[in-house]
């Protein structure tokens, strides 16, 4: 039996200034935990919940271990010892001295991954799979899915105004990867969880915390929104998606986060130009709240068809800032998706169906960095390390080149390089002159303080020709010369 009850009492002002209240349940384990869940291996397991009577003794039994605590301030946290991965489902029982209990079956121990961001992160698998592909899924696979959606908090704005202590929708829980759960889950979350599980042999749990259309100001707590001087949100009140989709999981142990966000900041130039700083602060804040420096796998925005320019005029700037953030955020990685946008015959210009090849890139990075499988240098895209001006030439050196740089056009020349700033670009001819080097010719009168790649008013990514030997594309970038 899994107890479901109302949320703990808490009367606060919402973002609209209205009061709301919650009632304390007699006994309830947080909705972050249910049957079929995956618990993080090699870390203490903390199970938290709520009770209406302080001092009540709470006990738990799991995998031969008993834990005990008492209720304080109408909440409790039970702690079980850390244990290695286990793909055999066990039963967990949490109960109080008054006869209330919650029993969770098929509990696995493995690695838990969070999926954050906006619509390209939330986009479900049903959108990605054409209708003629058989919907066959392996319910015996040792990966599990916890889907939250943007729609619920958006249609329940009364929940968005303050941090919610518990999962906001009573229907959200851990699910087996059957057809219904899989097709309704984040596509990138599904592909990453499935491949990591298959490649490592470790059970994997994926939790979606992304929300379509979300701006950073809706994904951060009010304290950070104050620091960044945000007074409102775009879809919900400021901090609304943090309050409803992220805060209920604080206290949960997990392995790392995959993040795909930034399109919304591409609407406004001022937000696009400070995206790297705000993303850095978002990650720093979440690491502080979750209590460890989790690995952060970011996705540089994908390509968009030409009609996207009218909706997101500053996406190129966001891409550049995402590259800049890679150096600013410790223990972070960047997957390039500039060549994986919506095809011309696809019905949606902003949401690409090419999530599986993107996830193969992300998973290769994760496997190399977290599991020691494969080469991280091979899994990373080639990235610039220096740009040196000598007369009318700028020599750009790259790292993570594998067997060397090449151009998609099959020639030694490469399109996409330029000089100048957003309002005044000058295209430049470039040529691959060594396995790790591109030499860019400076046009007459061009400002050579910075050299750019894939930044010249092209959100389609069509001018991005530089790749390395295994086909991974170079990210969009703007670096200072010396």
Beta strands, then each sheet from edge to edge (+ up, - down):
strand 1: 12-13
strand 2: 19-20
strand 3: 27-29
strand 4: 38-40
strand 5: 45-51
strand 6: 57-62
strand 7: 65-70
strand 8: 75-80
strand 9: 86-96
strand 10: 101-117
strand 11: 143-146
strand 12: 175-176
strand 13: 204-208
strand 14: 256-260
strand 15: 295-300
strand 16: 332-336
strand 17: 383-390
strand 18: 393-399
strand 19: 405-407
strand 20: 413-414
strand 21: 417-421
strand 22: 424-427
strand 23: 430-434
strand 24: 437-441
strand 25: 450-453
strand 26: 466-468
strand 27: 477-480
sheet 1: 1+ 2-
sheet 2: 3+ 5- 8+
sheet 3: 4+ 10+ 9- 6+ 7-
sheet 4: 4+ 10+ 13+ 11+ 12-
sheet 5: 4+ 10+ 14+ 15+ 16+
sheet 6: 17+ 18- 24+ 23- 20+
sheet 7: 19+ 26-
sheet 8: 22+ 21- 25+ 27-
end
